[in-house]
Amino acid sequence: MDEQKVKSDDNISIGKNIRRIRKSRQIGQTELVRLLQLHGVSITRESLVKIERGIQHIYASQLRAIKEVLDTTYDELLK
């Protein structure tokens, strides 16, 4: 079964929210990618950059892992 992709729209910018939360935690992109990989999520820094810029969809498993690594909520990621 294919994994569900989550797409931002005009009202919700998941990538910008990830970037804002990541920066507030003082975590660099490379460090976040490393932490996600330790959680078993296959992602590259280039993919993270595209997700944060809103030009690449994020997979549900990536979103869940980012929520856990950044110690945040779905509400915070999706607002």
N, C-alpha and C positions, 0 to 999 in steps of 0.2 A: 504494500500500500504506500502510495506517495505521501510524503510529509506535507502538511498544510503550510502554505506561505501566508504571512501576515503582511498586508499592504497598508501603507499610510494613505491618508486622504487629505483634503484641504483643511479639515478640522483637527486632525491628529497627526502630528509628525513624530513618529516613534524614534527615528534617527536623531532628531534634535534633542529629544528627551534623554536618550541614551547618552549622548555627548555631554549634556548639561549635568546629569547625575554623575557620570564618570569623572568629569572635571571637578565637581564638588567633592568627590572622594579622593582627589589628587591621584588618580590612576591614569597612566598613559595608555595609548592604544595598544602598544606592544605588550604591556603587562596584562591588560584585559584579555587579549587574545591568548596569552599563555595560561591565564587562570581558566578561561573557557575550555581550552584544550585539556587541562587537568580534570575538568568536569566531563570529559568525553565528547565535547562538541568540536567537530572539525570546522575550523574557520581560519581564514588568513587575515592578516592586517589589512590587506587590500580590500577584502570583502567588508571588514568592519568600517573602513573609510567610506565605502560606497553606501553602506547601510546608514551611517551617520549623515551622509549627504542626501539621503532619500532617493538614490538612484538604483538601489538594489533592494529587493524584497528580503524580509527576514523570515527565517523558518521558525515555527512555533517552538521547537526544541532550543534554538538559539535564544529566543526571547525568554524562555523559562530559565535557562542557564544565566543569562545576563541579569535577570531579576535576582537570582540567588547570589551571584558573585558580587553584584553591586549592593546587595542587602537592601533592596527596595521593594516596591509593590507594583502590581500590574496597573493599579490606578495611577501611580506616578509615571509609569512608562507610557501610558495611553492617554494622558490628559492633554 
